[in-house]
Amino acid sequence: MRRPSARALARPLVLVVAASGIPLASAEPATADSVVVGGFPVDVADSPWTVALSSRDRFGGTRAGQFCGGVAVGRTTVLTAAHCLGQDVLGAAPRSMRDLKVVAGRTDLLSEQGAEIPVREIWVNPAYDDAGNSGDFAVLTLSQALPPGSAATAAATGDPAYLPGTGAVVYGWGDTSGAGDYPNSLRGSHVRVLPDALCAQAYPGSAEGRYGSADMLCAGEGAGGRDACQGDSGGPLMAQGKLIGLVSWGSGCGRSGKPGVYTRVSAVLRSLGRASGETVAPTGRRARRAA
């Protein structure tokens, strides 16, 4: 779902709500043969690092309040998209959100599987540019630890997982059609990392947005069809067993020639002063505390 202030065609991939509090469906149809996130069902046991961001106060209890995705990179550390924590999405400053939680270990949002863990601290990248979508990441610190084995390893600069043509999988509970069809259960879709030149050609800097290879990568299929969509923002793009991207933005869902754009995780590591993905929490910077 586009934010109210988003550009006409490009969309940060977050589910937003109307003034009535009812979640809105996307106004942008996918292609007729679109297979966006929804390519296949995923058991969260096979992707334990994939989590959902939740606020029942803001988004209601229909799907456990899910509005964005995230990825655990430590037992108490979750990466997500910075735009998921914007006031235009949450309706308030993140620090005032009383019920912001991470839903972990749950395949079906309607089940009681796993746990809903309150967010203790929020750190939003201060260099995030909400006009150009660069630097689109944030770090959440959980109030209790996830089980061992729940964290993904982040791929550092130079990792072959970033090479064009590499097969990858994007995960989320977002729209499966581009028309507001939100599943209750986790889905995944097979995509491929695409060359930076192709991504720059797709997004040269028009109203749809500008692709920047320094902190972005794009993935999909040449003919379209497989993609992330609204409600998937902040979720993981995994390749060769490592985290390489966070769902960020794009034009439509599954459109030919308009691949999904992801925050490049190696750039996140650099921004946080980390050489590897073993620990990615910000160092020496004060986090904003969640209420």
C-alpha positions in Angstrom: 0.0 0.0 0.0 1.3 3.4 -0.9 1.7 6.0 1.8 -0.5 9.0 1.3 2.6 11.1 0.4 4.1 8.5 -1.9 4.8 9.3 -5.6 2.1 8.4 -8.1 3.5 5.0 -9.2 6.3 4.1 -6.9 5.3 2.5 -3.7 7.0 1.8 -0.4 5.7 -1.7 0.4 3.9 -1.1 3.6 0.2 -1.5 4.5 -1.4 1.8 5.5 -4.8 2.6 6.9 -7.4 5.2 6.1 -8.6 7.7 8.7 -11.3 5.2 9.7 -8.6 2.8 10.8 -9.5 0.2 8.1 -6.5 -1.1 6.2 -6.6 0.0 2.6 -6.0 -2.2 -0.5 -3.6 -1.1 -3.2 -5.1 0.9 -6.1 -2.5 -0.5 -8.5 -3.4 -3.8 -10.1 -0.7 -6.4 -10.8 -0.3 -8.0 -14.2 -2.8 -10.6 -15.0 -0.3 -13.5 -14.5 1.2 -11.9 -11.5 2.7 -14.2 -8.9 3.9 -11.7 -6.4 4.7 -12.8 -2.8 2.4 -15.8 -2.8 4.4 -18.0 -5.1 4.4 -20.8 -2.5 3.5 -21.4 1.1 6.3 -21.3 3.7 6.4 -22.9 7.1 8.1 -20.4 9.4 10.2 -23.2 10.8 12.0 -23.2 7.4 12.5 -19.4 7.7 12.6 -18.7 11.4 14.2 -15.2 10.9 11.1 -13.9 9.1 9.0 -11.9 11.5 5.9 -9.6 11.2 5.6 -6.1 12.7 2.3 -5.7 14.5 0.1 -3.0 16.0 -3.4 -4.0 16.8 -4.2 -0.5 18.0 -3.4 0.9 14.6 -4.2 -1.9 12.2 -6.8 -4.0 14.0 -6.7 -7.6 15.0 -7.8 -9.2 11.7 -4.3 -10.4 10.9 -2.7 -9.9 14.3 -2.2 -6.2 13.4 0.5 -7.1 10.8 1.5 -4.1 8.6 5.2 -4.8 7.7 7.8 -7.5 7.7 11.2 -7.8 9.4 14.1 -10.1 9.7 15.9 -11.2 12.9 19.6 -10.8 12.7 20.3 -11.5 16.3 18.2 -13.0 19.2 17.0 -9.5 20.2 17.7 -7.6 17.0 15.4 -7.1 14.0 16.0 -5.2 10.8 13.1 -3.6 9.0 12.4 -0.7 6.6 12.7 2.8 7.9 9.5 3.8 6.1 7.5 1.2 8.1 8.1 3.4 11.2 7.1 6.7 9.6 4.4 8.8 11.3 2.3 8.7 8.2 2.2 4.9 8.5 1.9 4.5 12.3 -0.3 7.6 12.8 2.1 8.7 15.6 5.8 8.9 16.4 7.3 5.4 16.9 8.2 6.2 20.5 4.5 6.7 21.3 3.4 3.3 20.0 2.3 1.4 23.1 1.6 -2.0 21.3 4.4 -2.2 18.7 5.4 -5.9 18.6 7.3 -8.4 16.6 5.4 -11.6 15.8 8.0 -14.4 15.6 7.7 -18.1 15.0 4.2 -17.9 13.5 3.3 -19.2 10.1 -0.4 -18.3 10.3 -1.1 -14.9 11.7 -4.4 -16.1 13.1 -2.8 -18.9 15.1 -1.3 -18.8 18.6 2.0 -20.3 17.3 5.2 -18.5 18.3 5.3 -15.3 20.3 4.4 -11.6 20.1 7.3 -9.8 21.6 7.2 -6.1 22.5 9.7 -3.8 20.9 11.9 -2.2 23.6 13.9 0.2 21.4 13.7 1.7 17.9 16.5 3.1 15.9 15.7 4.6 12.5 18.5 5.4 10.2 19.0 9.2 10.5 20.3 9.2 6.9 17.0 7.7 5.5 15.7 9.8 2.6 12.0 9.4 2.4 11.9 11.2 -1.0 14.5 9.1 -2.7 14.1 5.9 -0.6 17.8 5.6 0.1 19.0 4.4 3.5 15.7 2.6 4.1 16.4 0.6 7.2 15.7 0.6 10.9 16.8 -1.5 13.9 14.4 -2.9 16.5 15.6 -4.2 19.9 13.2 -6.8 21.4 12.2 -7.0 25.0 13.0 -10.7 25.1 15.3 -13.0 23.2 14.2 -15.2 20.3 15.0 -18.9 20.4 18.5 -20.0 19.3 18.8 -20.4 15.6 16.2 -17.7 14.8 18.7 -15.2 13.3 19.8 -14.8 9.7 23.3 -14.1 8.7 23.8 -10.9 6.8 25.9 -11.0 3.6 28.8 -8.5 3.8 30.3 -6.5 0.9 31.8 -8.8 -1.8 29.7 -11.8 -0.9 28.8 -13.8 -4.1 25.2 -13.9 -3.0 24.9 -10.3 -4.5 26.0 -11.4 -8.0 23.5 -10.8 -10.8 21.6 -14.0 -11.7 21.8 -15.4 -8.2 18.6 -17.1 -7.2 16.9 -15.6 -4.1 13.6 -15.9 -2.2 11.6 -13.0 -0.7 9.3 -13.7 2.2 6.2 -12.0 3.6 2.5 -11.8 4.5 1.8 -9.0 2.0 -0.6 -8.7 -0.9 -0.5 -11.7 -3.2 -2.2 -10.1 -6.2 -1.5 -6.3 -6.2 -5.3 -5.9 -5.5 -5.4 -6.1 -1.8 -5.4 -9.9 -1.3 -3.7 -10.4 2.0 -3.0 -13.9 3.2 -3.0 -15.1 6.8 0.0 -17.4 6.2 3.6 -16.7 5.3 4.4 -16.9 1.6 7.6 -16.8 -0.5 8.5 -16.1 -4.1 11.6 -17.1 -6.1 13.3 -14.1 -7.8 16.8 -13.4 -9.2 19.2 -10.7 -8.4 19.3 -8.3 -11.4 22.2 -6.3 -12.8 22.5 -2.7 -11.5 22.4 -1.4 -15.0 19.0 -2.9 -15.6 17.7 -1.6 -12.3 19.0 1.9 -13.1 17.3 1.7 -16.5 14.0 0.8 -14.8 14.3 3.6 -12.3 16.4 6.4 -13.8 15.1 9.2 -11.5 11.6 10.0 -12.8 8.6 10.3 -10.5 8.9 6.5 -10.0 12.1 6.9 -8.1 15.9 6.7 -8.6 17.8 3.5 -8.2 21.2 3.8 -6.4 23.5 0.8 -6.4 25.4 2.0 -3.4 22.6 1.1 -1.0 20.0 -0.7 -3.2 19.7 -3.8 -5.2 16.8 -5.1 -7.3 15.4 -8.5 -7.9 12.6 -10.2 -9.9 12.2 -11.7 -13.3 12.6 -10.1 -16.6 9.0 -10.7 -17.6 7.7 -9.6 -14.2 5.3 -11.8 -12.3 7.3 -12.5 -9.1 7.8 -9.7 -6.7 7.1 -8.4 -3.2 4.0 -6.2 -2.7 2.2 -4.0 -0.2 2.6 -5.2 3.3 5.9 -6.9 2.7 8.2 -3.9 3.5 11.1 -4.7 5.7 10.9 -8.4 5.0 13.9 -10.5 4.0 15.4 -11.2 0.6 17.6 -14.4 1.1 20.2 -15.8 -1.3 22.6 -18.6 -0.8 21.5 -18.9 2.8 22.2 -15.3 3.7 20.3 -12.0 4.0 21.0 -9.7 1.1 18.0 -7.3 1.0 15.1 -5.7 2.9 11.9 -5.1 0.9 11.8 -1.4 0.2 10.0 0.0 -2.9 9.1 -0.4 -6.5 6.5 0.5 -9.2 3.4 -1.6 -9.0 3.7 -5.3 -8.2 5.2 -7.9 -10.6 5.2 -5.5 -13.5 7.4 -6.3 -16.5 10.5 -4.0 -16.5 9.8 -2.7 -13.0 11.5 -5.1 -10.5 11.3 -4.7 -6.8 13.9 -2.6 -5.1 15.5 -3.7 -1.8 17.8 -2.1 0.7 21.2 -3.6 0.2 22.2 -5.3 3.4 25.9 -4.8 2.9 25.2 -1.1 2.9 23.3 -1.5 6.2 26.4 -3.2 7.7 28.6 -0.4 6.6 26.3 2.3 7.9 26.3 0.6 11.3 30.1 0.2 11.3 30.0 -3.6 11.0 32.3 -5.7 8.9 30.0 -8.8 9.0 26.5 -9.8 9.9 27.2 -11.4 13.2 26.0 -8.3 15.2 24.3 -5.4 13.4 22.8 -3.3 16.2 23.9 0.3 16.0 26.9 1.2 18.1 27.5 4.4 20.0 24.2 5.8 18.9 21.2 6.4 21.1 18.1 4.4 20.2 14.6 5.8 20.4 12.8 3.9 23.1 9.4 2.5 22.4 6.7 3.2 24.9 
